Amino acid sequence: MITIELSDEQRELLWGFTRPHTAAHLAAGLEPPCVRLEIELGGPYGCEASAVIGSARRGLGEVVVQVHDTAAH
């Protein structure tokens, strides 16, 4: 299992990015778009996250990523 932690500010950036896209789709009678969360691991700034809808992208900044060992011991 992987946990990705977003700060309150990052969550606001994410929701601010997705709301207009979702509202436009719903107003047109369409399904809301899929939002992709991309995480770049091990870059020069640690783990960087971006939200992506189609060709639109919004950087969220550095995030905390934890990989949990779920294997039974």
C-alpha positions as CSV (number, residue, x, y, z in Angstrom):
1,M,0.0,0.0,0.0
2,I,1.2,3.6,-0.7
3,T,0.1,6.6,1.2
4,I,0.4,10.1,-0.3
5,E,0.0,13.0,2.1
6,L,-1.2,16.4,0.8
7,S,-1.2,19.5,3.0
8,D,-4.3,21.6,3.5
9,E,-2.9,24.1,0.9
10,Q,-2.3,21.3,-1.6
11,R,-5.8,20.0,-1.1
12,E,-7.2,23.5,-1.8
13,L,-5.1,23.7,-5.0
14,L,-6.4,20.3,-6.1
15,W,-10.0,21.1,-5.5
16,G,-9.6,24.6,-7.0
17,F,-8.2,22.9,-10.1
18,T,-10.9,20.2,-10.4
19,R,-14.0,22.2,-9.6
20,P,-14.3,24.2,-12.8
21,H,-13.7,21.1,-14.9
22,T,-16.3,19.1,-13.0
23,A,-18.8,22.0,-13.1
24,A,-18.4,22.4,-16.8
25,H,-18.9,18.8,-17.5
26,L,-22.0,18.5,-15.3
27,A,-23.5,21.6,-16.8
28,A,-23.1,20.0,-20.2
29,G,-24.8,16.8,-19.0
30,L,-21.6,14.9,-19.1
31,E,-19.8,12.6,-16.7
32,P,-17.2,14.5,-14.6
33,P,-13.7,14.1,-16.0
34,C,-11.1,11.7,-14.5
35,V,-8.4,13.4,-12.5
36,R,-5.0,11.8,-12.6
37,L,-2.6,12.4,-9.7
38,E,1.0,12.0,-10.9
39,I,3.9,11.6,-8.4
40,E,7.5,12.1,-9.5
41,L,9.6,10.1,-7.1
42,G,13.3,10.8,-6.3
43,G,13.7,14.0,-8.3
44,P,15.9,16.9,-7.1
45,Y,13.1,18.2,-4.9
46,G,11.9,14.9,-3.4
47,C,8.5,13.7,-4.4
48,E,6.5,16.2,-6.5
49,A,2.8,15.8,-7.3
50,S,0.7,17.2,-10.1
51,A,-3.0,16.9,-10.8
52,V,-3.9,16.3,-14.5
53,I,-7.2,16.5,-16.4
54,G,-6.8,15.9,-20.1
55,S,-4.0,18.3,-21.2
56,A,-4.5,20.6,-18.2
57,R,-2.0,20.2,-15.4
58,R,-1.6,21.8,-12.0
59,G,1.5,21.4,-9.9
60,L,0.9,20.7,-6.2
61,G,4.4,20.8,-5.0
62,E,6.3,18.4,-2.8
63,V,4.4,15.6,-1.1
64,V,5.1,12.9,1.5
65,V,5.0,9.4,0.0
66,Q,5.1,6.3,2.3
67,V,5.3,2.7,1.0
68,H,3.8,0.3,3.5
69,D,4.8,-3.3,3.7
70,T,1.5,-5.2,3.9
71,A,3.1,-8.7,3.7
72,A,2.2,-11.0,6.6
73,H,5.2,-11.8,8.7
